[in-house]
């Protein structure tokens, strides 16, 4: 994984005495603030190492809500296997404080060892902290194709999680049907980004191309979404390992 810093320019005006015949006004001076990023190697996409947490809608604006920031745990690429083309890069962000508390027993282990440890991923899926998956597209993709792919992966997982519930299939999949409607656009274009945040109480926050959608209280949908990438049958085994590559650094 490659790290770099990307400049963000914030303009500040340096004021001085009021101009006179013998004084020269002080010009505005740009000050460079560095933001650390990490590069996903296949796509070339860069993601910030630390991002503001996507708070639940009812928490936005409240003081004292945590976590304020999330930290990058790993980066991976989703390929269309038949054609060996990159579809989207995806990354995992976590709340560093809860990860340190819940995953402390793995401190000191290498990223390679962690990537092979099923018990670590089980714990990561069940630990209490806020988690967020972000994906950025490498090419134009029909939105319907992405929605169908989501549903094909999420539906069986949700039904398995809700197997004990004495309700019909339609009721069990109500949140998934609402989730489908969040993607009412023709295409997801190169560079478009999706964000899915799993909050500790089971709320799912979804952002599509910077547009915040309605929060869903959907614990099964949250777990199913993250199980697609971190569970026992992930969409990419190599991608799953890469999503915990920065864990040794976070646990130091």
C-alpha angles and dihedrals in degrees: 000000000000123000129200141155125246119203122239114193118220114182119219125178117225108211127207139167118320109275116263134172089279102039132077121217114245111242125229110269122207114227117206118224114193121223117195115229137181125217126226100218103215098047099028088228116151123212129189114256089222125030136179110266116253098237122204113267093249091051098050110114095015118124121237096024113145148244096038092179138025127212128224113252100177149330132229143165131238113217132190095236099205093055097026092227127143114249103175142339117233135194139188124227123190141182102261095207096056093041090055091048097044101035100036093117088070093057112130096025121122123250089245092056093045092052090060096046111101091186090061092055091046089054092045090054092049101037118114104239131103113268131189134193118200125188130188122195123239094196142011111285130182107252090222090059091054092046091049090049091050092049093047090055099036103042099065091043093051092047090050091050091049097041093117094052114105096223134102125266093256091058092046091053098042094108091047090054090051090048090055090060091060088076100060095147134101100236143009103222133209108288095018113138134211124196127195118185122192110203121202093251092056098262116145117210116196128194119186115192091334094312114122114223128203114290114245125210092219117139094171093049090049093051092044092051094053093039088063088067104025106026135098092276105035124177087245125022093195090046091052091056092048092054091071097041094113095046095098089056093048093048094050 
